[in-house]
């Protein structure tokens, strides 16, 4: 009876993390970023994003929120700052139909916001900290690794989706998703501002 309970609990934590990470929302953004890139470069990008996100997620799972407190950064600050970064990305997606201009430095710079706040955002950080407190640090860390493996499998499918849509379809999807990313960004900024005001009033 004990093993099924542990497996069920582990599956629950993994599912919760995958939901808050929301890798499916990043697939269209990946398609826009990897437009006119080779299959090898697309796979390399997926590995980079998942590797960076895994390190970040495990970092907050193990350390909790004390690092944020050390630098005086709140989750609301992450929401506002991350929202502003996403808003800049979304504008480029809508106007140009892609994130990167093709230059290697722009390509690398675009990876960082995909890792955080788009994949490992305030919601994922909060979930990792809370789940670690409830289920234990190493139990949650292992669940985090499995959830990131699921994200990787989803990201690796982005190349197939891109080939299926073609260049014109990819351009259209990228622009439409740019609008959606913009709404997500505005939501981050709004929640961050309103929560900060609420916290200030409670002082």
N, C-alpha and C positions, 0 to 999 in steps of 0.2 A: 504493500500500500504506500510505503514511503517513497519509492522510486517514481510511480505514476504521479504522485503529488508534486515532486520536485520537477519532473518533466513538464507538467502542466503549468507550474509556476514560472519555469524558465521560458516556455513558449509565450506566456502572457507578457513577460518583460520584453522579450524580443519583439513581439507584435506592437507593444506600446512604443518602443523606440523607433521602429520602422514607420509607424504612423506619424510621429512628431518630426522625424527626419524628412519624410515625404519625398523620396527620391524620384517619383514619377513626375513631380512638378519641375524637376531639373532637366529631364530628358529633352524637352523642346529647346531649352537654353543651350544644352550641349550640342544639339544639332546646329543651332545658329553659330556657335563658336567653332565647330569643326567643319563648317562649310568650306569646300575646296581643300580639305586636308586628306591625307592618305589614311587608309584603314589602320596602319600601324600607329600613326600619330593620334588617331581617335582612341585607340586602346591605351596608349601611353597617358593621354589626358584623363581617362577614366581611372587608371591606376593612381595617378597623382592626386586627383581629387579625393578618392577614397582613402589613400594613405594619409593625407593631411587631415581629413575629417576624423579618421580613426584616432590619430594622435591627440587631436583636440578633444574629442569626446571622452577618451580614456583619461586625459589629463583632468578634466572637470569631474569625472566619475570618481577618481582616486583622491583628488585634493579637495573636492567640494567647492564651496563658494568662497573659501578664505582668501584665495588669490585675488579674486575680484575686490574683496574687501580691503586687501593689502594696498591696492592701487586706488582705492576709493571709487571704483567703478561699480555701478549697479546694473541690474538686468534692464532697467529702463534706459540707461545710457547705451547699452548694446542695441536695444530696439531702435532708438533714435539714430545712432550712428550707422548701424547696419541698414536701416531703412533708407537713409540718404545715399549710401553706396548702391543699393539696389535700384533706387530711382534713377541714378545716373546711367546704370546699365540698361534699364528699360527704355530710356530715351534713345539710346544708341540703337537698340533693337528695333524700335518703331521707325526711326528716321532712316537708318542705313540697312536694316534687314539682317544685321549681324552684330556681334559684340566686338570682335577683333577686326582691326583693319588689315590684318595679314602680317604685320610686322611682329617679329618674335617677342619684342618687349611688351607690346600691347597684348599679345596672346598670353604671355605669362602673367601679366597684371590682371587679366580677366579671370584667372583661375582662383585667386584669393577670395573674391566675394562669393564664388560658388561654394567654396569650402565653408566659409562663414561670412555672412549670416544665412545664406540660402539653404545650405544643408544642415550644418550645426549652428542653428540660430538660438535665440533666447529660450524658445520652447524646448528644444532638445537639451540644452544645458540644464534648464530647470528640471526636466524629466530625469536626466542622469543623476543629478544631485539628490532628488527626492527618492528615486528608485534605489540608489545606493544606501540611503538611510533606512529604507524599509527592508530590502532584501539582502543587504550586505554589499560591500565594495567589489569583491572579486566575483561574486555571482553576477552582479550588474555589468562588470567589465567584460566578462565572458559573453554575456548577452549582447553587449555592444559590439563585440567582434563579429558575432553571427549576423547581427543586423547590418553591419557594414559590408559583409560578404553578400548579403541580399541586394544591397544598394549597388555593389559592383556588377552583379549579374544584370541588373536593370540598366545600368549605364552602358554596358557592353552591347546591349541591344539597340542603342541609339544609332549605330552605323547602319543596321538593317532598316530602321525606320527612315533614315535619310535616303538610302538607295530606293526605298519604296516610294517616297514622295517625289523624288527628283529635285532638280535645282529650283524650279519655280514654286513647287509645293513647299519646299524647305523655307524659301524666302517668305512665303505667305504665313506659314506656321510661326516663324520667328517673329514677324511683326505682330501677329495676334497675341502670341505669348508675351511680347514686350508690354502690351497693354495690361495683361493679367499680372505680370511681375510688378508693374507700376502700382496696381491696386494693392498688391501685397506690401510693397514698400510704404505706401501711404498708411496702410493699416498698422505697420510696425511703428512708424513715426507717431501716428495718432495715439496708439496705446501707450507708447513711451511717455508722451507729453501728458496725457490724462492721468496716467498712473503716478507720474512725478508730482503733478499738482495735488493729487489725492494724498500721497505720502507727505507732502509739505503741509497740508492742512491738518494732518493727524499728529504733527509734531507738537 
